[in-house]
Amino acid sequence: MIDQGKIREAVKLLLEGIDEDPGREGLKDTPDRVARMYGEILAGMEADAAVPLSRVFSVESSEMVLEKDITFYSICEHHLMPFYGKAHIAYVPDGKVVGLSKLARTVEIYAARLQIQEQMTGQIADALMKHLAPKGVMVVLEAEHMCMTMRGVKKPGSRTVSIAVRGAFEENSMLQERFFQMLRMG
Ligand code: ZN
């Protein structure tokens, strides 16, 4: 459970640590604002992807479904800085599909945690395999990491791309090729 009281204390200490005055006009409500903000941007820690992914519909078709350009915002667990970008999810149904908004909701649940991009990519793929049981899943995430662009190596605009493949996508490189073709369309 997120403890907002602890976050407020920590932010006050942080402000003192950087030689600021937590009591001055512009900062006096900052610990409270930051505590409420973390409650929102880390809300995925208390959410379960089984909920959105249980809303399924039966289908006859086993054609690949691709949902692309799902915008996400997450927090890098190494620096507590944002990384954000797009998720692209494809799966080959095995008798059932899920509403498209539920894929976006699944991304949101895993993004709203302290994360590592590669781990988040795998978690989304595994959640789909587990709850939707398709023939295969492929997830691609592309993101800009503030810990790389604002500090350290400072490479603005550079993006990190991560991929997770499961089931049919692992065995069939034509399916992977088709994913990238569909990604490039429109
Ligand atoms: Zn980082």
Residues whose N, C-alpha, C, O or C-beta is under 5 A from the ligand:
A	BS01	ZN	C76 H78 H79 C147
